[in-house]
């Protein structure tokens, strides 16, 4: 006699998975979103796309930092290298990541026409690019310098609506 685990199946109904998100429910009503969902372009009332979905923010590592050794990066950042250069750079990156007015995680998205480049400094670019993958940026992720060099062309984060107002103004 074979040892088998009993198998139960309900063939009268197809399998179904339901995923739902209610994170914006407290700030948006169905009436407010009605125009957006119906037309796919605009939102009725005073709420814009940034308030509904967030803001696309682009970060690019300046070319003169791409592929450089930690000691060179430290010097270009205006920091006097000391001790273990890589650990010194990682400490600077982690400190900058803690200061960023972002949530602990942001989705990395494709480039958009509406994206903004609010930070143009190399340390912020390193703090974002060394802690993101192709799909997500995580504040607590250990920095990977090689990842920043591979993303030298930059990354675009989708900053949630509650954090978009905390971002600095776009610099020229």
C-alpha positions in Angstrom: 0.0 0.0 0.0 1.3 3.4 -1.0 1.7 6.3 1.5 -0.2 9.2 0.0 -1.4 12.6 1.3 -5.1 13.0 0.8 -5.8 15.4 -2.0 -9.0 17.5 -2.0 -10.2 19.4 -5.0 -13.2 21.5 -5.8 -13.7 21.3 -9.5 -16.9 23.3 -9.5 -15.2 26.7 -9.2 -11.9 28.0 -10.9 -9.1 29.0 -8.5 -9.0 32.7 -7.8 -6.5 35.1 -6.3 -7.5 38.5 -5.1 -4.9 41.2 -4.3 -6.1 44.5 -2.9 -4.5 47.8 -1.8 -6.2 50.3 0.4 -3.3 52.5 1.4 -4.8 55.6 -0.3 -8.3 55.0 0.9 -8.0 57.4 3.9 -7.0 60.3 1.6 -9.0 59.7 -1.6 -12.6 59.0 -2.1 -14.1 57.2 -5.1 -15.7 60.4 -6.2 -12.3 62.2 -6.2 -10.8 59.5 -8.4 -13.8 59.0 -10.7 -12.4 61.2 -13.5 -9.0 59.7 -13.4 -10.2 56.1 -13.6 -12.8 56.9 -16.3 -10.5 58.9 -18.6 -7.0 57.7 -17.7 -5.7 61.2 -18.0 -6.8 63.7 -15.3 -8.3 63.8 -11.9 -11.4 65.8 -11.0 -10.9 68.3 -8.3 -7.6 69.5 -6.8 -5.8 66.2 -6.6 -3.1 65.6 -9.3 -1.2 62.5 -10.4 1.5 63.1 -7.8 -1.0 63.1 -5.0 -2.6 59.9 -6.3 0.4 57.8 -7.2 3.5 59.7 -6.0 6.3 61.5 -7.8 8.9 60.0 -10.2 12.4 61.1 -9.1 15.5 60.5 -11.2 19.0 60.1 -9.7 22.1 59.9 -11.9 25.7 59.3 -10.8 28.0 62.0 -12.3 30.2 60.3 -14.9 33.4 61.2 -13.1 32.5 58.9 -10.3 31.6 55.8 -12.4 34.0 52.9 -12.0 36.4 54.7 -9.6 38.0 53.2 -6.5 36.7 54.2 -3.0 39.7 56.4 -2.3 39.1 58.4 -5.5 35.4 58.8 -4.8 36.2 60.0 -1.3 38.6 62.6 -2.7 36.0 63.8 -5.3 33.4 64.1 -2.5 35.9 66.4 -0.7 36.5 63.9 2.1 40.0 63.1 3.4 40.5 59.3 3.1 41.5 57.5 6.2 41.6 53.9 7.3 39.6 51.4 5.2 38.5 53.6 2.3 35.6 51.3 1.3 34.2 51.2 4.9 34.6 55.0 5.1 32.7 55.4 1.9 30.0 52.9 3.0 29.6 54.8 6.3 29.1 58.1 4.3 26.5 56.4 2.0 24.6 54.9 4.9 24.6 58.3 6.7 23.2 60.1 3.6 20.6 57.4 3.1 19.3 58.0 6.6 18.9 61.7 5.9 16.9 61.3 2.7 13.2 62.3 3.0 12.1 59.0 1.5 10.3 56.0 2.9 12.3 52.9 3.9 11.6 51.5 0.4 10.6 52.9 -3.0 9.7 51.2 -6.2 12.2 51.6 -9.0 10.3 52.4 -12.2 11.1 53.0 -15.9 11.9 56.5 -17.0 9.0 58.8 -17.4 8.4 62.2 -19.0 7.2 63.6 -15.6 10.3 62.6 -13.6 12.3 65.2 -11.7 15.9 65.3 -10.7 15.8 66.9 -7.3 19.2 65.8 -6.1 22.3 66.3 -8.3 25.0 65.6 -5.7 27.1 62.5 -6.1 26.7 61.3 -2.5 22.9 61.2 -2.8 23.2 59.4 -6.1 25.5 56.9 -4.4 23.1 56.5 -1.5 20.3 55.7 -3.8 22.0 53.7 -6.6 24.1 51.5 -4.3 20.9 50.5 -2.4 18.6 49.7 -5.3 17.9 46.7 -7.5 16.1 46.8 -10.8 12.8 47.0 -8.9 13.2 48.5 -5.4 15.3 50.9 -3.3 15.8 49.9 0.3 17.3 52.3 2.9 18.6 49.4 5.0 20.2 47.5 2.2 24.0 47.2 2.4 25.5 49.5 -0.3 26.9 47.8 -3.4 29.3 50.1 -5.2 29.3 47.9 -8.3 25.5 48.3 -8.5 25.9 52.1 -8.6 28.5 51.8 -11.4 26.2 49.5 -13.4 23.4 52.0 -12.9 25.6 55.0 -13.8 22.8 56.1 -16.2 20.6 56.4 -13.1 17.4 55.1 -11.7 13.9 56.5 -11.2 12.2 56.1 -7.9 8.4 56.4 -7.4 8.1 58.4 -4.2 4.8 57.8 -2.5 2.3 60.7 -2.1 2.9 61.1 1.6 6.6 61.7 1.0 6.5 63.7 -2.3 5.8 66.9 -0.4 9.0 66.4 1.6 11.3 66.4 -1.4 13.4 69.5 -2.1 12.5 71.8 -5.0 13.9 70.9 -8.4 17.3 72.6 -8.7 18.5 74.0 -12.0 
